[in-house]
């Protein structure tokens, strides 16, 4: 009889007391840094912390690299703990941007000086957008407690927000098998982070002889990211908007001369170009066709059907 050997997979607990403490401490720090950098500087410190609306698409590589080095040097934090920590912080890092769920609460305040928003209030239920600007004035001026009269609207905004998040979560679970196990999509943007975790588990993360290509790429990426980020703290380098986005102003003006409602941002982003080379052709083609239709064709259709006037944003509708 042939002998069979079996091995049990070892599992390490990821949700530990040190991780819970790190989630609280880093979560508060992350929220503050991302909120201040975005709303006051117009940029986030990604990819170290992550923290813009699209950040969950890719893991914050710098942050994971930092934690993996700590784990490799001290052996105080495991890969399982890093995964739980980073996964939990995802719920925090973009929380400052979910304020868009609260924006209807302050429509009445903006409506005092913006007649378009005043018209918009005619289409929005009062439970969703309270009509008394005095209720929300303290959001802008500071001081004072939340008025009790606004609590039903605030509760509704929270219910809608969590429903939206749950919908995204369940949709992700539903399509996960198709994307990962059937189509085997590469997800190139998260590969650096997963490779770092793999190297840490193998104990080769700081082995520069074995990881030459990794560190060459790391140094190049770090230099590009550093000069792009440092501008928003000490503006001493040539300034880009964020991560190497170069605006094609002449091209944008050319299209606006043909149709003033063509209002998309035209830019060249080297990093995005590289990712498109790694993406499946059908995905790249679908994105290109849809973007071309929305940016160049839809404005003509919207004007022709009378949805908007020339010069209005084609996504605005008739309001």
N, C-alpha and C positions, 0 to 999 in steps of 0.2 A: 504494500500500500504506500502510495506516495505521501511523503510527509508534507504537512502544510505548516507554514509559519505565519503567524499573525502578529501584528503589532498594533498597539493601541495608540491612537493619536492623542498627543498631550494637549491639554487646554489650559490656558492661563487666564485667570480672572482679570477682566479689564476694568470693571467698575470697583475701584479700591478707594480707601479713604484719602490717600494722597491725590488721586485723580479728582475726587470730588472737591477737595480744597483748591486744586489748580483750576478746575472749571469755574469756581466762584471768583477766584482772584483774577485769572486771565480773562474771564468773561466780562467782568466789570472794566478792566483795563482796556480790553478790546473794544467794548462798546464806546467808551469815552474817546479813545484815539480815533476810531473810525468816524464817529459822529462829528468830532471837532475838525478832523481833516477834511471830511466831505463838505459839511455845511459852512465851514469857515475858509477852507483852502481850495475847495473844489476838486480834491483828489484824495484817494485813500492810499494807505501804505501797503497795498497788495503788491506782490503776492505773499508778503510775510504773514500778515494777519488775515488776508482776504478782506472783503468788506464792501463790495459794491453789489448792485442788484444781480449781476451775472456771476458773482463769485462762486456759488455752489456748483457751477459747471466744472470747475477745476479745483483741485485741492491747493491750499496755500503752501506751495513748495518750500519756501524759506522757513516757515514755522515748523514744518515736519522735519526738515533737515536739521534744524536747531535741536528739536526734541530727540531726534535719533542720535545725534552726536552726544548729547547728555546721557542717553541710555547706553551708548557704546562705551563711554569713558567711565561712568559711575555704576552702571548696571542697576540703577535705582528705578528705572521705568522701562516697562516691557513694550513690545510692539502692540500687544493687545490693549495696553493702557493708552498708548499714543492714539490708536484708532478710536477708542471711546472718547478720549479727550477732544480730539479734533472734530469728531462727529457731533459731540455735544456743543462745541463752540460754534458750529454752523448755525445753530438755532439762535445764537446771540449776535453773530458778527453783522448780520444784515438787518437787525431789528430796528435800527435807526431809520432805515428806508421804508419800513412798513407804515410810516406816518402817512403815506398816501391813503390809507384806509380812514384816517382821521380828517382828511382835508374837507369832506363835505360839512363837517362840524363848523368850519370857519368860513363857509361861503358867504354868510350874511355879513361878516366883518369886511371881506373883500368887496362885497357888492356895494358898499358905501362909496367906493371910488372907481369901480369897474362896472360899466353898464352891461357888458356882456355876461358877467357873472350874475348880475341882477336879473337878466332875462333867463339865465339858466335855472334860477330858483323857481321859476314857474313850472318847470318840468320835474323838480325833485321833491319828494314827499317831505313834510316838515319833520317827521321822525328821523329822517336821514340827514337833513340839513336844517337845524333850528333857525327860526327867522329873527331872533333877537340877538343883535350883535353884542350887546352888553354881556351876554352869557359867556362869550368866548374871548372877550377883550383881554382878560388876564393871561391868556395863552401868549399874547404878544408883549404885554407890559410887565408880566411877572407878579408874584405875590398873590396871596389869597388861596383859598381852597377851591376845589372843583364844585361849581354850583350844583345843587341837587336837581334842578330842572333839566340839566343836560345829561344826567346819568342814563336815562333810557336810550338816548342817541348814542352815547358812548358804549353802552352795553351792546347795542345793535352792531356798531362798528367792530367790536371785538368778536362777536359771533360770526360776522361775515368774514373777518380776517382768518379766524381759525378754520372756518369751513373751507376757505380758499386753500389754506395750507394742507388740510387733510385731503382735499381733492387732488392736489399735486402729489402728495405722498402716495395715495392709492393708485393714481395714474402711473406713477413711477414703478410701483410694485407690479402693476398689470403688464407693463411693456418690458420689464426687466429681462424676463426669459427670452422674449423675441429678440431683443437687441443684443444681449450678451451671449446667450447659449446657441441661438439659431443663426443670427446674422453675424455674430462674433465681431461686432464693431470694435475698432481699436481704442477709442477714447484717448487720443494722443495727448490731450492736455493734462491728464492725470497720471500718465506713465512716469514722469520724473518722480512724483511723490511716492508712487508704489515701488519704484525701483530703489529709492532710498530706504524704505522700510525693509525691502528684501536684503539689501546690502548690510543693514544693521543686524538683521537676524543671522546672516551668514558670518558676521564679524569682519567684513571686508570694507566697511564704509570708509575708514581712515587709512586703508592700504593704498597709497598713492600709486604704487607700481602696478597694481592690478586694475586700478580705476582711472587710468590716464585719460581716456576719452571722456569719461564722466566729469572729471575735474576741469578739463579744457572747456567743455561746454558750460560748466558751472561758472568758471571765471568770466567767460565771454558774456553770459547772461547777467552775471552780477554787475559787471561794468556798465552794460547798457541800462539795467534797471536802476543802478545807483545814480547815474547822471540824470535820468529821467525823474527820479523821485526827489533828489536833493534840491531841485529847483524850487519846490514848494516849501522848503525850509530855509535854504540859503540860495537865492536866485543868482548863481554865478556861472551856469552853463547855458548853452543854447536851449531854449525852452520848447518843449512839446506839450501837448495837452495832457497826455497821460503816458502811456507806454509806447512811445515811438510813433504816435499817430501824426502823419504829415498831411495837413489839409490841402486839398487841391482847389484853391479858391477860384482860379481862372476857369476850371471846368464847371464849377458850381454856378458861376456867373453866366457862362455860356448857356446852360440849360434854363436858368431863370429868365434869360433874354427871350427864349422860345416860348416858355410857359412860366409865368411868375409864381404859379402854385407848386412848381417842382421845388420842394424845400428840403430834400434829404441832405445829410452831411456827406460830402465827398472827401474821402481821405485814403491815403495809402498806409497800410499797417503791415510791416514786414512779418511780424509774428503770425498774424492771421493768414498771410499768404503761405507760410510754411505749414501751418496746420491744415490748410485746404489741400496741400499736396499729399498729406497723410490720410485725409478723409476718403471714404469710398466715392467713386465717381458719381454714382447716382445721388448721393447726398450733396456733393458739390454742385451737381447740375440742378437739383431741385432748389437749393438755396439761391443759386444765381438766377434762375428763371423767375422765382417768386420776387426776389429783390428788384430785378429789372422791371417786372410788371408793376409792382407797388410804387417804385420811384419814378418811372418814366411814362407808363401807360395810364395808370389809374388817375392821375391828375387831369388828363384830357377827358376821360370818361366822366369824372365827377363834375367838371365844368359843363360838358356837353349835356348832361342830364339835369343840370340846374341845381345840383346838390350844394355847390359852392360858387362863389364869385371869383373871377380871376384875381389871384394874389392871396386868396385864403388858403389855409392849410388843407390839403385834400383829406386829412383824417378828422377834420373838425365837424363836418356835417353842416346842416342848414342853420344851426343855432348860433 
